Amino acid sequence: MLRLVGVYKTYAPPYHALENVSFSVEKGEFVFITGPSGAGKTTIIKLITREEIPTKGRIFFGNHDISRISPRKIFLYRRKLGIVFQDFRLIPYLSVYENVALPLIIRGKKKKEIQRRVNSLLQEFEIVHKAQDLPSSLSGGEQQRVAIARAIAGGPELLLADEPTGNLDPFLSKKIMKIFKRLNLKGTTVVVATHDTSLVEEFGGKIVELSYGKIKRVR
Ligand code: ADP
C-alpha cells in the first residue's frame, strides 16, 4: 500500500532529518513508527500526507509516486487518508459535532447517515456531551479524541496518527489504541508514530524504529 524508498529529508543542510529511510506498509497492517523525540517520526508522517516532499527518494501509495501528484489533486489523495495531527488542527469556528461531520460532508454523505455516524463516534469517544461546544473550550485530551473521531469518520484506507495518545492518561491511551486495533481488524491500515514504547510493546504489529533520522531496525 505504501512504500518509502531511499527517502532523505534535509530541512537545514548538511543535517538530514531523515537519511536513506526505506520501509513498506502492506494493506491491512498495523505499523508503529517509534524512536525518541527528534528521530524523524513527524517528518515521515508529513511526507506520507504530502505536507512535505522528500529531498531525495520516493514514496509510493499503491503504484503512484505521491511526490508527483499535482498540487490541484492532493485533496483527492488525502481523501484516502485519515490523519490525526499532533497539534489536532480542529477547525476553531466549528463545533465538535461539525468538526467530526466534516469528512462525511466532503464525501457527500446524506444528513441522516452523517448524524448516525457522528453521534456514534462521539459516544464511543465519550465526548457526546460536548457536541455543540467549540474546540477551544475543550481540554487537550478531549480535543485529541475529537481529532481521532474526525480522522476515522470518513472510513479512510490508511489511518495516520502522530502521537495520538500524547495528551491522554494511560487508561484513555489504551482505549484509543484498542479502537485503532478494532479498525485495523475491520480492514483499515494503520500507521501510528509514537515515542511511547510501552504502547508499542503492548499493541505490537510491525515496528519501524528510528534513531537520528535513520532506520535502526524493522521488526
Ligand atoms: P520526531 O517526530 O521524531 O520528534 P521530527 O520529524 O519532528 O522528529 O524532527 C526530526 C528532526 O528534524 C529534528 O531534529 C527537528 O528539529 C528537525 N525538523 C523538523 N521539522 C523541521 C523544520 N520545519 N525545519 C527545520 N528542522 C526541522
Boltz pocket constraint, residues with backbone or C-beta under 6 A from the ligand:
constraints:
  - pocket:
      binder: B
      contacts: [[A, 11], [A, 12], [A, 17], [A, 35], [A, 36], [A, 37], [A, 38], [A, 39], [A, 40], [A, 41], [A, 42], [A, 43], [A, 44]]
      max_distance: 6.0
